[in-house]
Amino acid sequence: MKQLFSIFLIVFFSHLGLYAQNQPNRTMYLAEKIYQCDTAFSTANAMVVENGVILYVGDVRTADSLYPMTPKTEFAGKYIYPGFIDAHCHFLAYSKGLTEVDLVGSKSEADVIKRAKKFAKKNTLPWLIGRGWDQNDWANKSFPGMALLDKAFPKTPVCLSRIDGHAVWINSAAVKALNLNTQQVIAGGEFVYKDGKFQGICIDNAADLVKSKLPEVPFTAWEKGLNSGLRNCHAQGLTQIAEAGMSLKDIQLVQDLQAQNKLSLRIYGMLSLSEENLGYISRNGMIYTDLFTMRSVKMYLDGALGSRGALLKGDYCDQLGHKGLQIMDVAKFEMYQQYLFNKGFQVCVHAIGDSANAIALRTFQKNIPEGYDARWRIEHAQIVNGKDQKIFATRSIIPSVQPTHATSDAPWADERLCSTAAKGGYAYQNLLNQAKVIALGTDFPVEGISTMNTFYAATQRMDAAGKLERPFIGEQALTRKQALWGMTLWAAYANFDETRTGSLEASKMADFVVMDTDLMTVEAARIPKAKVANTFIGGKAVYQR
């Protein structure tokens, strides 16, 4: 009898071993609560993942009965959300900027010079490149001049981008090195002069002209920056981004890195508008891989409010007679829309001022057939008057906004616009009511990369740094549920990826983030302090705190 029992045990455990060996790569994840962010905003406490794909989301008992003997990973006291999606950012520029002069938060023109000098001592390069200054943070709130920059760097050419990238500050050595004619008339741009002298400030298309002439920096020189940028994205729970403006070289770099498993991030690429890039589209069409998609084109109608390049219907209140800059002719804008429509491409347009948004919305309404699922996007949609807001409801048009822009601009927006609220400024709840979806991003490195600051600004209309005394146009705040959808399902929808990502549902990719905080119930003041514990892309752990 004992011998028979022994044989039974041997056979049983042999079969058990074979069963375990033949088990697929399957894991059950348990958490205090799982926010699925599906259309019903369902919650659960168990999720089963196999080979990077979600098999089941629901309660533990059902999961155990459906998938017995599945290994469990328990995140006790923690909360799972779909991987966060930044609907509008500049990842490559951000990564490259990590190897350049950091001017974010500089308090004055002199502070900029001090930081640039400190950087130059440790980095002997042919050009001194930096970004992040913002004259609105300075006491005089005025654009800098050329004198201090020339005195500090008489021989080294310098190019320092404003925080929004819509203006650059250069010195005389740069003008000479680029053989730049600052007296030329630039449509949609401006070389700033004062008392007949060039001030070193180039705005919008003039800034783009300067940047196009800068010597190309090889990837090897900023590869460390990209690795750091990727880690920072994962640490924020980002599993997918929309890269708002790419060159063909950028696309090749991203695809090469992803093929080498060096860039674990889903990227929705917007191809920058150019004749060369349109030619590429004509020959090659769209790009679809597991981690990279390119099926949209990014255009610009105006500049930024901070540098007074946003195109307004009326004068700037702090610069009478000036309405901003129109970067693209309307006839050309419509021609490009029609071309891209025929190719099945999504149109994404940068529009900040109320006049630029009116042009974008009215031409979209004209060129998108009624009932067609275009999902054309207004990137920023910062100032949209009430009448124009209603156009979102008439066609498949998505507002793609950055909540921290509102809280960053709050201290000076009324100086530019007289009454920001009355002119439809940062009206996210209104835009959502019309469009039924709203995609949220950061525009990093223009703003910080923090996903929690985005969530906080969207729901509280306050800044994480605590500079604002009261909510900025608080009636336009999104609910927590709306904000979370804007960072997950709706952002995926804006990227034509809602069938794969954006929510935690069976058959979707296992892109998810584990956090120490319940964002739906936590005290508002604690939202910016919420921490990401783990980030997974396609079921693979890419970050652990």
C-alpha positions as CSV (number, residue, x, y, z in Angstrom):
1,M,0.0,0.0,0.0
2,K,2.8,2.4,0.9
3,Q,4.5,1.5,-2.3
4,L,1.4,2.3,-4.4
5,F,1.0,5.6,-2.5
6,S,4.7,6.4,-3.3
7,I,4.2,5.7,-7.0
8,F,1.1,7.9,-6.9
9,L,3.0,10.8,-5.4
10,I,5.8,10.4,-8.0
11,V,3.4,10.4,-10.9
12,F,1.4,13.3,-9.4
13,F,4.4,15.6,-8.9
14,S,5.8,14.6,-12.3
15,H,2.6,15.7,-14.0
16,L,2.6,18.8,-11.8
17,G,6.1,19.6,-12.9
18,L,5.3,19.1,-16.6
19,Y,2.2,21.3,-16.1
20,A,4.3,24.1,-14.6
21,Q,6.8,23.8,-17.5
22,N,4.1,24.1,-20.1
23,Q,2.4,27.0,-18.4
24,P,2.4,30.2,-20.5
25,N,4.1,33.4,-19.3
26,R,1.1,34.3,-17.1
27,T,0.9,36.5,-14.0
28,M,-2.0,37.6,-11.8
29,Y,-1.6,41.1,-10.4
30,L,-3.5,42.0,-7.2
31,A,-4.0,45.5,-5.8
32,E,-6.1,47.4,-3.3
33,K,-8.0,48.7,-6.4
34,I,-7.5,48.6,-10.1
35,Y,-9.0,51.5,-12.1
36,Q,-9.7,50.1,-15.5
37,C,-10.6,53.5,-17.1
38,D,-12.9,51.8,-19.5
39,T,-16.0,53.7,-20.7
40,A,-17.9,52.4,-17.6
41,F,-15.0,53.5,-15.3
42,S,-15.0,50.0,-13.8
43,T,-12.8,48.9,-10.9
44,A,-11.4,45.6,-9.9
45,N,-8.7,44.0,-7.6
46,A,-7.2,41.3,-9.9
47,M,-5.7,41.4,-13.4
48,V,-4.4,38.4,-15.3
49,V,-1.7,39.0,-17.9
50,E,-0.3,36.6,-20.4
51,N,2.6,37.3,-22.8
52,G,2.0,41.1,-22.5
53,V,-1.7,41.0,-23.1
54,I,-4.5,41.3,-20.5
55,L,-6.6,38.1,-20.2
56,Y,-9.0,39.1,-17.4
57,V,-9.7,42.0,-15.1
58,G,-12.1,41.5,-12.2
59,D,-12.4,39.9,-8.8
60,V,-9.8,37.6,-7.3
61,R,-12.1,34.6,-6.9
62,T,-13.2,34.6,-10.5
63,A,-9.6,35.1,-11.6
64,D,-8.5,32.1,-9.5
65,S,-11.2,29.9,-10.9
66,L,-10.5,30.8,-14.5
67,Y,-6.8,30.7,-14.3
68,P,-5.8,28.3,-11.4
69,M,-2.2,28.0,-10.2
70,T,-1.3,31.3,-11.9
71,P,1.6,33.0,-10.1
72,K,0.5,36.1,-8.2
73,T,2.2,39.4,-7.7
74,E,0.5,41.4,-5.0
75,F,0.8,45.2,-4.7
76,A,-0.6,45.4,-1.2
77,G,-2.1,48.8,-0.3
78,K,-1.4,50.1,-3.8
79,Y,-3.5,51.1,-6.8
80,I,-3.2,50.1,-10.5
81,Y,-4.1,52.4,-13.4
82,P,-3.6,52.1,-17.1
83,G,-0.2,53.4,-18.2
84,F,-0.4,57.2,-18.5
85,I,-0.2,58.8,-21.9
86,D,1.2,62.2,-22.5
87,A,-0.9,63.5,-25.4
88,H,1.5,66.2,-26.5
89,C,5.2,66.4,-25.7
90,H,8.7,66.7,-27.2
91,F,10.6,63.7,-25.8
92,L,13.6,64.0,-28.1
93,A,14.0,67.7,-27.5
94,Y,13.6,67.1,-23.8
95,S,16.2,64.4,-23.8
96,K,18.7,66.4,-25.8
97,G,18.0,69.4,-23.5
98,L,19.2,67.3,-20.5
99,T,22.8,67.7,-22.0
100,E,22.4,71.4,-22.6
101,V,22.2,74.6,-20.4
102,D,19.2,74.3,-18.1
103,L,17.6,77.8,-17.8
104,V,14.2,76.7,-16.4
105,G,13.3,78.9,-13.4
106,S,16.0,81.5,-14.1
107,K,15.1,84.7,-12.2
108,S,16.7,87.3,-14.4
109,E,18.9,88.0,-17.5
110,A,21.9,87.9,-15.1
111,D,20.9,84.5,-13.7
112,V,20.8,83.1,-17.3
113,I,24.3,84.4,-17.9
114,K,25.5,82.9,-14.6
115,R,24.1,79.5,-15.5
116,A,25.5,79.6,-19.0
117,K,29.0,80.5,-17.7
118,K,28.9,77.7,-15.2
119,F,27.9,75.2,-17.9
120,A,30.6,76.5,-20.3
121,K,33.3,75.9,-17.7
122,K,32.6,72.2,-17.7
123,N,31.6,71.8,-21.4
124,T,33.9,73.2,-24.1
125,L,31.7,73.0,-27.2
126,P,31.8,75.0,-30.5
127,W,28.3,76.3,-29.7
128,L,26.6,77.0,-26.3
129,I,23.0,75.8,-26.5
130,G,20.4,76.0,-23.8
131,R,16.7,76.4,-23.2
132,G,14.1,77.4,-20.5
133,W,14.3,81.1,-19.9
134,D,11.0,83.0,-19.4
135,Q,11.0,86.8,-19.2
136,N,7.6,86.6,-17.6
137,D,9.3,85.2,-14.4
138,W,11.7,88.2,-14.3
139,A,11.0,91.4,-12.4
140,N,10.9,93.6,-15.5
141,K,9.0,91.0,-17.6
142,S,10.9,92.3,-20.7
143,F,12.8,90.4,-23.4
144,P,16.6,90.4,-22.7
145,G,19.0,92.4,-24.8
146,M,22.2,91.4,-26.5
147,A,24.8,93.4,-24.4
148,L,25.2,91.0,-21.5
149,L,25.3,88.0,-23.7
150,D,28.0,89.5,-25.9
151,K,30.0,90.6,-22.9
152,A,29.9,87.1,-21.4
153,F,30.5,85.3,-24.6
154,P,32.3,87.5,-27.1
155,K,33.6,84.7,-29.3
156,T,31.5,81.6,-28.6
157,P,28.2,81.6,-30.5
158,V,25.2,81.2,-28.2
159,C,21.6,80.2,-28.8
160,L,19.2,80.0,-25.8
161,S,15.6,79.0,-26.4
162,R,12.7,80.5,-24.5
163,I,10.7,78.0,-22.4
164,D,8.1,77.5,-25.1
165,G,10.6,77.1,-27.9
166,H,8.9,80.0,-29.9
167,A,11.8,82.5,-29.3
168,V,15.5,82.3,-29.1
169,W,18.1,84.6,-27.7
170,I,21.4,84.8,-29.6
171,N,24.6,86.8,-29.4
172,S,26.7,88.6,-32.1
173,A,29.0,85.6,-32.5
174,A,26.0,83.5,-33.4
175,V,24.8,86.1,-35.9
176,K,28.2,86.1,-37.5
177,A,28.6,82.3,-37.5
178,L,25.2,81.8,-39.1
179,N,25.7,84.7,-41.6
180,L,22.3,85.8,-40.4
181,N,20.5,88.8,-42.0
182,T,18.4,90.1,-39.1
183,Q,16.9,92.9,-41.2
184,Q,15.1,90.5,-43.5
185,V,11.3,90.3,-43.3
186,I,10.2,86.9,-42.1
187,A,6.5,86.0,-42.7
188,G,5.2,84.7,-39.4
189,G,8.3,85.7,-37.5
190,E,10.2,88.7,-36.1
191,F,13.8,89.8,-35.4
192,V,13.3,92.2,-32.4
193,Y,14.9,95.6,-32.8
194,K,15.0,98.5,-30.3
195,D,16.3,102.0,-31.1
196,G,17.5,100.6,-34.4
197,K,19.6,97.8,-32.9
198,F,19.0,94.1,-33.0
199,Q,18.3,92.8,-29.6
200,G,19.3,89.1,-30.2
201,I,15.7,88.0,-29.9
202,C,14.1,86.0,-32.7
203,I,10.5,85.0,-32.5
204,D,8.5,82.1,-34.2
205,N,9.5,81.7,-37.9
206,A,12.6,83.8,-37.3
207,A,13.6,81.5,-34.4
208,D,13.0,78.5,-36.6
209,L,15.3,80.0,-39.2
210,V,18.0,80.3,-36.6
211,K,17.5,76.8,-35.3
212,S,17.5,75.3,-38.8
213,K,21.0,76.7,-39.3
214,L,22.6,75.4,-36.1
215,P,25.2,72.7,-36.6
216,E,23.7,69.2,-36.1
217,V,24.5,67.5,-32.9
218,P,25.3,63.8,-33.3
219,F,23.2,61.3,-31.3
220,T,26.3,60.0,-29.5
221,A,26.7,63.5,-27.9
222,W,23.2,63.3,-26.3
223,E,22.6,59.5,-26.0
224,K,23.0,59.8,-22.2
225,G,20.3,62.4,-22.2
226,L,17.9,60.1,-24.0
227,N,18.5,57.3,-21.5
228,S,17.8,59.7,-18.7
229,G,14.8,61.1,-20.4
230,L,13.4,57.5,-20.9
231,R,13.9,56.7,-17.2
232,N,12.2,60.0,-16.2
233,C,9.2,59.0,-18.4
234,H,8.9,55.6,-16.8
235,A,9.2,57.1,-13.3
236,Q,6.2,59.3,-14.1
237,G,4.2,56.2,-15.2
238,L,4.3,57.2,-18.9
239,T,3.9,54.2,-21.2
240,Q,2.9,56.2,-24.3
241,I,3.6,59.7,-25.6
242,A,2.6,61.7,-28.6
243,E,5.8,63.2,-30.0
244,A,4.5,66.6,-31.4
245,G,6.7,67.2,-34.4
246,M,9.3,64.8,-35.8
247,S,11.7,64.9,-38.7
248,L,12.4,61.8,-40.9
249,K,15.8,61.5,-39.1
250,D,13.9,61.5,-35.8
251,I,11.7,58.7,-37.0
252,Q,14.7,56.7,-38.2
253,L,16.4,57.2,-34.8
254,V,13.4,56.1,-32.8
255,Q,12.8,53.0,-35.0
256,D,16.5,52.0,-34.8
257,L,16.5,52.4,-31.0
258,Q,13.3,50.4,-30.6
259,A,14.6,47.7,-32.8
260,Q,17.6,47.4,-30.5
261,N,15.3,47.4,-27.4
262,K,16.8,50.7,-26.3
263,L,13.6,52.7,-26.3
264,S,10.8,51.0,-24.4
265,L,8.1,53.5,-24.8
266,R,5.1,53.6,-27.2
267,I,5.4,56.7,-29.4
268,Y,2.7,58.2,-31.5
269,G,4.7,60.4,-34.0
270,M,3.4,63.6,-35.6
271,L,5.5,64.2,-38.7
272,S,6.4,67.9,-39.0
273,L,5.1,69.7,-42.0
274,S,7.6,70.1,-44.9
275,E,7.7,69.4,-48.6
276,E,10.3,66.6,-48.0
277,N,8.0,65.0,-45.4
278,L,4.9,65.2,-47.6
279,G,7.0,63.5,-50.3
280,Y,7.8,60.7,-47.9
281,I,4.1,60.3,-47.1
282,S,3.3,60.1,-50.8
283,R,5.8,57.4,-51.3
284,N,5.5,55.4,-48.1
285,G,2.2,56.2,-46.3
286,M,1.8,55.4,-42.6
287,I,4.0,53.6,-40.2
288,Y,2.7,51.0,-37.7
289,T,4.9,48.9,-35.4
290,D,4.2,47.6,-31.9
291,L,5.9,50.7,-30.3
292,F,5.8,53.3,-33.0
293,T,3.0,54.8,-35.1
294,M,3.2,57.7,-37.6
295,R,-0.1,58.6,-39.2
296,S,-0.4,62.3,-38.4
297,V,1.2,65.6,-39.5
298,K,1.8,68.6,-37.2
299,M,1.4,72.2,-38.5
300,Y,1.6,75.6,-36.9
301,L,-0.9,78.5,-37.2
302,D,0.6,80.9,-34.6
303,G,3.1,81.3,-31.9
304,A,2.9,81.3,-28.1
305,L,1.1,83.6,-25.7
306,G,4.2,84.1,-23.5
307,S,6.2,85.6,-26.4
308,R,3.2,87.4,-27.8
309,G,3.2,85.3,-30.9
310,A,-0.3,83.8,-30.3
311,L,-2.7,85.1,-33.0
312,L,-5.5,87.1,-31.3
313,K,-8.7,88.6,-32.8
314,G,-8.0,91.8,-30.9
315,D,-4.9,93.6,-29.7
316,Y,-2.7,92.4,-26.9
317,C,-3.7,94.4,-23.8
318,D,0.0,94.9,-22.9
319,Q,1.1,95.7,-26.5
320,L,-1.6,97.7,-28.3
321,G,-1.5,97.5,-32.1
322,H,-0.1,93.9,-31.9
323,K,-2.3,90.9,-32.6
324,G,0.4,88.2,-32.7
325,L,1.9,86.2,-35.6
326,Q,0.1,84.1,-38.2
327,I,2.6,81.5,-39.2
328,M,0.8,79.9,-42.1
329,D,-1.4,81.3,-44.8
330,V,-5.0,80.0,-44.6
331,A,-5.1,78.9,-48.3
332,K,-2.0,76.8,-47.8
333,F,-3.4,75.4,-44.5
334,E,-6.5,74.3,-46.3
335,M,-4.5,72.8,-49.2
336,Y,-2.5,70.7,-46.8
337,Q,-5.6,69.6,-45.0
338,Q,-7.2,68.4,-48.2
339,Y,-4.0,66.5,-49.2
340,L,-3.7,64.8,-45.8
341,F,-7.4,63.9,-45.8
342,N,-7.0,62.2,-49.2
343,K,-4.1,60.2,-47.7
344,G,-6.1,59.3,-44.6
345,F,-3.7,61.2,-42.3
346,Q,-4.7,62.9,-39.1
347,V,-4.1,66.7,-39.0
348,C,-2.7,68.2,-35.8
349,V,-2.4,71.9,-35.7
350,H,-0.8,74.2,-33.1
351,A,-3.3,76.9,-32.3
352,I,-3.1,79.1,-29.2
353,G,-4.8,82.5,-29.9
354,D,-8.5,82.9,-30.4
355,S,-8.0,83.9,-34.0
356,A,-5.7,80.9,-34.8
357,N,-8.3,78.6,-33.2
358,A,-11.1,80.2,-35.2
359,I,-9.1,79.5,-38.4
360,A,-8.4,75.9,-37.4
361,L,-11.9,75.1,-36.3
362,R,-13.7,76.7,-39.3
363,T,-11.4,75.2,-41.9
364,F,-11.7,71.8,-40.2
365,Q,-15.5,72.1,-40.2
366,K,-15.3,72.9,-43.9
367,N,-12.8,70.1,-44.9
368,I,-14.0,67.2,-42.7
369,P,-17.1,65.5,-44.1
370,E,-19.9,65.3,-41.6
371,G,-19.9,61.9,-39.8
372,Y,-16.3,61.1,-40.8
373,D,-14.1,59.8,-38.0
374,A,-11.2,62.2,-38.6
375,R,-10.0,62.9,-35.1
376,W,-8.2,66.0,-36.3
377,R,-6.6,67.7,-33.3
378,I,-6.2,71.2,-32.1
379,E,-2.9,71.2,-30.2
380,H,-3.2,73.6,-27.2
381,A,-6.6,75.1,-27.9
382,Q,-5.7,77.7,-25.3
383,I,-7.9,80.7,-26.2
384,V,-11.2,79.7,-28.0
385,N,-14.2,82.0,-27.8
386,G,-17.6,80.6,-26.9
387,K,-19.0,80.7,-30.5
388,D,-16.0,78.8,-31.9
389,Q,-16.0,76.2,-29.0
390,K,-19.3,74.9,-30.4
391,I,-17.6,73.8,-33.7
392,F,-15.9,70.9,-31.8
393,A,-19.4,69.3,-31.6
394,T,-20.0,69.5,-35.3
395,R,-17.1,67.4,-36.5
396,S,-14.6,64.8,-35.3
397,I,-12.2,67.4,-33.7
398,I,-10.2,66.7,-30.5
399,P,-8.9,69.4,-28.1
400,S,-5.4,68.4,-27.0
401,V,-4.6,70.5,-24.0
402,Q,-1.9,70.9,-21.4
403,P,-3.4,71.7,-17.9
404,T,-0.1,73.0,-16.5
405,H,0.0,75.7,-19.2
406,A,-3.1,77.2,-17.6
407,T,-1.5,77.4,-14.1
408,S,1.9,78.5,-15.4
409,D,0.3,81.3,-17.5
410,A,-2.2,82.4,-14.7
411,P,0.0,85.1,-13.1
412,W,0.3,87.1,-16.4
413,A,-2.5,85.8,-18.8
414,D,-4.8,88.7,-17.9
415,E,-2.1,91.2,-18.7
416,R,-2.0,89.8,-22.2
417,L,-5.8,89.2,-22.7
418,C,-7.5,91.7,-20.3
419,S,-10.0,89.0,-19.3
420,T,-8.8,85.5,-20.0
421,A,-12.1,83.8,-18.9
422,A,-14.3,86.1,-21.0
423,K,-12.2,85.3,-24.1
424,G,-12.5,81.5,-23.6
425,G,-9.1,80.9,-22.2
426,Y,-8.1,77.5,-20.9
427,A,-11.8,76.4,-21.0
428,Y,-11.2,72.7,-20.6
429,Q,-14.7,71.8,-19.2
430,N,-16.4,73.8,-22.0
431,L,-14.2,72.1,-24.7
432,L,-14.9,68.7,-23.2
433,N,-18.7,69.4,-23.2
434,Q,-18.5,70.1,-26.9
435,A,-15.9,67.5,-28.1
436,K,-16.9,64.7,-25.6
437,V,-13.3,63.8,-25.3
438,I,-10.2,65.8,-24.3
439,A,-6.6,64.6,-24.5
440,L,-4.2,65.8,-21.7
441,G,-0.5,66.3,-22.0
442,T,2.3,68.4,-20.7
443,D,4.2,69.8,-23.7
444,F,7.4,68.9,-21.8
445,P,10.1,70.3,-21.8
446,V,8.0,73.5,-22.1
447,E,6.4,72.4,-18.9
448,G,7.6,69.8,-16.4
449,I,7.2,66.1,-17.1
450,S,5.1,65.4,-14.0
451,T,1.9,63.4,-14.7
452,M,0.7,64.2,-11.2
453,N,1.1,68.0,-11.8
454,T,-1.0,67.5,-14.9
455,F,-3.7,65.7,-12.9
456,Y,-3.6,68.3,-10.1
457,A,-3.7,71.3,-12.5
458,A,-6.6,69.8,-14.5
459,T,-8.7,69.0,-11.4
460,Q,-7.8,71.8,-9.1
461,R,-6.7,74.6,-11.4
462,M,-3.8,75.2,-9.0
463,D,0.0,74.9,-9.4
464,A,2.0,72.3,-7.5
465,A,4.5,74.9,-6.4
466,G,1.8,76.8,-4.5
467,K,2.3,80.1,-6.3
468,L,-1.4,80.6,-7.0
469,E,-3.6,81.9,-4.2
470,R,-6.8,80.7,-5.8
471,P,-7.9,78.3,-8.6
472,F,-7.4,79.9,-12.0
473,I,-10.8,80.0,-13.7
474,G,-11.9,77.2,-11.4
475,E,-15.2,76.6,-13.1
476,Q,-13.3,75.1,-16.0
477,A,-11.7,72.4,-13.8
478,L,-12.1,68.8,-14.9
479,T,-13.5,66.1,-12.6
480,R,-11.0,63.5,-11.4
481,K,-12.6,60.9,-13.6
482,Q,-12.4,63.1,-16.6
483,A,-8.8,64.0,-16.0
484,L,-7.8,60.3,-15.6
485,W,-9.7,59.5,-18.8
486,G,-7.8,62.4,-20.5
487,M,-4.5,60.8,-19.5
488,T,-5.5,57.3,-20.5
489,L,-8.4,56.3,-22.7
490,W,-9.1,59.6,-24.4
491,A,-5.4,60.2,-25.0
492,A,-5.2,56.7,-26.6
493,Y,-8.3,57.6,-28.7
494,A,-6.6,60.8,-29.9
495,N,-3.8,58.6,-31.1
496,F,-6.1,56.1,-32.8
497,D,-4.9,53.5,-30.3
498,E,-7.9,53.0,-28.0
499,T,-8.4,49.3,-29.2
500,R,-4.9,48.4,-27.8
501,T,-4.2,50.8,-25.0
502,G,-5.7,53.5,-22.7
503,S,-7.7,51.1,-20.5
504,L,-7.2,47.8,-18.7
505,E,-9.5,45.4,-20.5
506,A,-9.3,41.9,-21.8
507,S,-7.3,41.6,-25.1
508,K,-5.6,45.0,-24.6
509,M,-1.9,45.5,-24.0
510,A,-0.7,45.2,-20.4
511,D,0.5,48.8,-20.1
512,F,-0.1,49.8,-16.5
513,V,1.2,51.8,-13.6
514,V,1.2,51.0,-9.9
515,M,0.8,53.9,-7.5
516,D,0.8,54.5,-3.7
517,T,-2.2,56.7,-3.9
518,D,-5.9,56.5,-4.8
519,L,-6.2,59.5,-7.1
520,M,-10.0,59.4,-6.9
521,T,-10.3,59.9,-3.2
522,V,-7.0,61.4,-1.9
523,E,-7.0,64.9,-0.4
524,A,-6.4,67.3,-3.2
525,A,-3.3,68.8,-1.7
526,R,-1.7,65.4,-1.7
527,I,-2.1,64.7,-5.4
528,P,1.3,66.2,-6.5
529,K,3.0,64.0,-3.9
530,A,1.5,60.8,-5.2
531,K,4.3,58.4,-6.3
532,V,4.7,55.8,-9.0
533,A,5.9,52.5,-7.6
534,N,6.0,50.4,-10.8
535,T,5.5,50.9,-14.5
536,F,4.8,48.1,-17.0
537,I,4.8,48.2,-20.8
538,G,3.5,45.1,-22.6
539,G,3.6,43.2,-19.3
540,K,7.3,44.0,-18.9
541,A,8.5,45.9,-15.8
542,V,10.4,49.0,-17.0
543,Y,10.5,50.9,-13.7
544,Q,10.5,50.1,-10.0
545,R,10.8,52.7,-7.3
